[in-house]
Amino acid sequence: MARRRYLIAYDISDPVRLRRVIKVMESYGERLQYSVFLCDLSDAELVDWLTDISAVVKLTADSVVRIDLGDTRSPAGIHVIGTGRRLPHAGTTIV
């Protein structure tokens, strides 16, 4: 099953909704910065994420940006300037 890597950032105006968004994001990816997550998602997981995040955000006040970085087998390069970050490995994680 093909997976794609997404960089997802958000700006949530209400502290209660912010906590809910964080819980959704933590279930789909790994935090890179305070409001930025890296997520490797299948098509089905992307649909689930869209459903979950849409149920939490207020469309007239909040913002969520999803950037498609490409297939996890050959994703776009991610470069860090300054303090290094541990980036999640590409592909499926078996728990």
C-alpha positions in Angstrom: 0.0 0.0 0.0 1.5 3.4 -1.0 2.0 5.9 1.6 2.6 9.6 1.2 4.4 12.0 3.5 2.6 15.2 4.6 3.8 18.2 6.6 0.8 19.5 8.5 0.7 22.8 10.4 -2.1 24.5 12.2 -3.1 27.7 13.9 -6.0 27.2 16.3 -7.6 30.2 18.0 -9.2 28.5 21.0 -7.3 26.5 23.7 -9.9 23.8 24.0 -9.9 23.1 20.3 -6.1 23.4 20.2 -5.9 20.5 22.7 -8.3 18.4 20.6 -6.3 19.1 17.4 -3.1 18.1 19.2 -4.7 14.8 20.2 -5.8 14.1 16.6 -2.4 15.1 15.2 -0.5 12.9 17.7 -2.5 9.9 16.6 -1.5 10.4 12.9 2.1 11.7 13.0 5.1 13.0 14.8 5.6 16.5 16.1 8.4 18.5 14.5 7.7 21.9 16.0 5.0 23.2 18.3 2.3 23.3 15.6 3.9 21.2 12.9 3.6 17.5 12.4 5.1 15.0 9.9 2.7 12.3 8.9 3.1 9.2 6.7 -0.4 8.3 5.6 -2.1 5.8 3.3 -5.1 7.1 1.2 -7.5 5.5 3.8 -5.6 7.1 6.7 -5.7 10.5 4.9 -9.5 10.2 4.7 -9.7 9.3 8.3 -7.5 12.2 9.3 -9.6 14.7 7.2 -12.7 13.4 9.0 -11.2 13.6 12.4 -9.6 17.1 12.0 -12.7 18.5 10.3 -14.8 17.5 13.4 -12.5 19.5 15.7 -11.5 22.7 13.9 -13.8 25.8 13.5 -13.6 26.7 9.8 -14.3 30.4 10.4 -11.5 30.8 13.0 -8.9 28.1 12.6 -6.4 27.1 9.9 -4.8 23.8 9.1 -2.3 23.5 6.2 -1.4 20.1 4.6 1.6 20.0 2.3 2.2 16.8 0.3 5.9 15.9 0.3 5.5 12.9 -1.9 5.7 9.1 -1.7 7.4 7.8 1.4 9.6 5.6 -0.8 11.3 8.7 -2.3 10.1 11.7 -0.2 11.1 15.3 -0.7 14.3 16.1 1.2 13.9 17.7 4.6 16.8 19.8 5.8 17.3 21.4 9.2 19.3 24.5 9.9 20.3 24.9 13.5 19.6 22.4 16.2 19.0 19.0 14.6 15.7 17.2 14.9 15.1 13.5 15.0 12.8 12.9 12.0 10.6 9.8 11.8 11.8 7.1 9.4 9.9 6.6 6.2 7.5 3.8 5.9 5.3 1.7 8.1 6.0 1.3 11.8 4.9 -2.0 13.4 4.0 -1.7 17.0 
